[in-house]
Amino acid sequence: MSYSVRFTARAREDLLRLVAFLAERDPAAAAHAGAAIGEAVSLLKRFPLN
């Protein structure tokens, strides 16, 4: 079973600001952070209680 993960508008804005901040300073770090957050959300959708 797969669950959904919803972000508040503020949380979504915070994530976008984080990636933008990193991208200005270190594009590779921004890509890595974005991928890591995406993977974490994917895991949370599949295993919300772990």
C-alpha positions, -999 to +999 in steps of 0.1 A: +000+000+000+012+035-008+003+065+012+005+102+002+027+128+016+014+163+016+035+194+022+022+227+035+027+257+013+054+269+038+072+236+038+072+235+000+086+271-001+113+262+024+124+232+003+125+253-028+145+280-010+169+254+004+177+240-031+180+275-046+204+285-018+225+255-024+224+258-062+239+293-060+268+280-039+272+243-050+250+230-078+261+194-071+251+197-034+218+211-045+212+182-068+222+158-041+200+174-015+170+174-038+175+137-047+179+128-010+148+146+000+129+130-029+141+095-018+131+102+018+096+112+007+093+081-014+103+059+015+078+078+038+050+071+012+058+034+013+066+029+050+050+057+070+052+040+103+089+031+103 
